[in-house]
Amino acid sequence: MIDGVVTFKQLADFYDTFHMDKEFSNAIDFLSGSIVVDMAQLKEELYASEDAHLLGAVEYMQKYYPSAISLIELIPKEKRKFTH
């Protein structure tokens, strides 16, 4: 994480590692106001991939980072932040 900005891989790794922990929901509540998701990184990764001409950003996230999507869905919409 750099300056509060996280990548989709970092979100997926966090979710995969901790989602079964009994304190997970408390961690999400605590972190949800400070997480900023790096969309620029995702787009760079997509454009450099073999899926660049087949998938849009959402489809790419669904294919490669389903755990990150699961984590983002736990954050209230009004607290979700993205940087481009």
Contact map, one row per residue, 1 for C-alpha under 8 A:
111111100100000000000000000000000000000000000000000000000000000000000000000000000000
111111000000000000000000000000000000000000000000000000000000000000000000000000000000
111110000000000000000000000000000000000000000000000000000000000000000000000000000000
111111000000000000000000000000000111000000000000000000000000000000000000000000000000
111111100000000000000000000000000011110000000000000000000000000000000000000000000010
110111110110000000000000000000000011110000000000000000000000000000000000000000000000
100011111110000000000000000000000000111011000000000000000000000000000000000000000000
000001111111000000000000000000000000110001000000000000000000100010010000000000000000
000000111111100000000000000000000000000000000000000000000000000010010000000000000000
100001111111110000000000000000000000000000000000000000000000000000010000000000000000
000001111111111000000000000000000000000000000000000000000000000000110010000000000000
000000011111111100000000000000000000000000000000000000000000000011111010000000000000
000000001111111110000000000000000000000000000000000000000000000000110000000000000000
000000000111111111100000000000000000000000000000000000000000000000000000000000000000
000000000011111111100000000000000000000000000000000000000000000000110110000000000000
000000000001111111100000000000000000000000000000000000000000000000100000000000000000
000000000000111111110000000000000000000000000000000000000000000000000000000000000000
000000000000011111111001000000000000000000000000000000000000000000000000000000000000
000000000000011111111001000000000000000000000000000000000000000000000000000000000000
000000000000000011111101000000000000000000000000000000000000000000000000000000000000
000000000000000001111111000000000000000000000000000000000000000000000000000000000000
000000000000000000011111100000000000000000000000000000000000000000000000000000000000
000000000000000000001111111000000000000000000000000000000000000000000000000000000000
000000000000000001111111111100000000000000000000000000000000000000000000000000000000
000000000000000000000111111110000000000000000000000000000000000000000000000000000000
000000000000000000000011111111000000000000000000000000000000000000000000000000000000
000000000000000000000011111111100000000000000000000000000000000000000000000000000000
000000000000000000000001111111110000000000000000000000000000000000000000011000000000
000000000000000000000000111111111000000000000000000000000000000000000000001000000000
000000000000000000000000011111111000000000000000000000000000000000000000000000000000
000000000000000000000000001111111110000000000000000000000000000000000000000000000000
000000000000000000000000000111111110000000000000000000000000000000000000001100110000
000000000000000000000000000011111110000000000000000000000000000000000000000000110000
000100000000000000000000000000111111000000000000000000000000000000000000000000000000
000111000000000000000000000000111111100000000000000000000000000000000000000000011000
000111000000000000000000000000000111110000000000000000000000000000000000000000011110
000011110000000000000000000000000011111000000000000000000000000000000000000000001110
000011110000000000000000000000000001111111000000000000000000000000000000000000000111
000000100000000000000000000000000000111111100000000000000000000000000000000000000111
000000000000000000000000000000000000011111110000000000000000000000000000000000000011
000000100000000000000000000000000000011111111000000000000000000000000000000000000000
000000110000000000000000000000000000011111111100000000001000000000000000000000000000
000000000000000000000000000000000000001111111110000000001000000000000000000000000000
000000000000000000000000000000000000000111111111000000000000000000000000000000000000
000000000000000000000000000000000000000011111111100000000000000000000000000000000000
000000000000000000000000000000000000000001111111101100001001000000000000000000000000
000000000000000000000000000000000000000000111111101100000000000000000000000000000000
000000000000000000000000000000000000000000011111110100000000000000000000000000000000
000000000000000000000000000000000000000000001111111100000000000000000000000000000000
000000000000000000000000000000000000000000000001111110000000000000000000000000000000
000000000000000000000000000000000000000000000110111111100001000000000000000000000000
000000000000000000000000000000000000000000000111111111110000000000000000000000000000
000000000000000000000000000000000000000000000000011111100000000000000000000000000000
000000000000000000000000000000000000000000000000001111110000000000000000000000000000
000000000000000000000000000000000000000000000000001111111111000000000000000000000000
000000000000000000000000000000000000000000000000000101111111000000000000000000000000
000000000000000000000000000000000000000001100100000000111111100000000000000000000000
000000000000000000000000000000000000000000000000000000111111110000000000000000000000
000000000000000000000000000000000000000000000000000000111111111000000000000000000000
000000000000000000000000000000000000000000000100001000111111111110000000000000000000
000000010000000000000000000000000000000000000000000000001111111111011000000000000000
000000000000000000000000000000000000000000000000000000000111111111001000000000000000
000000000000000000000000000000000000000000000000000000000011111111000000000000000000
000000000000000000000000000000000000000000000000000000000001111111000000000000000000
000000011001000000000000000000000000000000000000000000000001111111111000000000000000
000000000001000000000000000000000000000000000000000000000000111111111100000000000000
000000000011101100000000000000000000000000000000000000000000000011111110000000000000
000000011111101000000000000000000000000000000000000000000000100011111111000000000000
000000000001000000000000000000000000000000000000000000000000110011111111100000000000
000000000000001000000000000000000000000000000000000000000000000001111111110000000000
000000000011001000000000000000000000000000000000000000000000000000111111111000000000
000000000000000000000000000000000000000000000000000000000000000000011111111000010000
000000000000000000000000000000000000000000000000000000000000000000001111111110000000
000000000000000000000000000100000000000000000000000000000000000000000111111100000000
000000000000000000000000000110010000000000000000000000000000000000000011111110110000
000000000000000000000000000000010000000000000000000000000000000000000000111111110000
000000000000000000000000000000000000000000000000000000000000000000000000101111110000
000000000000000000000000000000000000000000000000000000000000000000000000000111110000
000000000000000000000000000000011000000000000000000000000000000000000000001111111000
000000000000000000000000000000011011000000000000000000000000000000000001001111111100
000000000000000000000000000000000011100000000000000000000000000000000000000000111110
000000000000000000000000000000000001111000000000000000000000000000000000000000011111
000010000000000000000000000000000001111100000000000000000000000000000000000000001111
000000000000000000000000000000000000011100000000000000000000000000000000000000000111
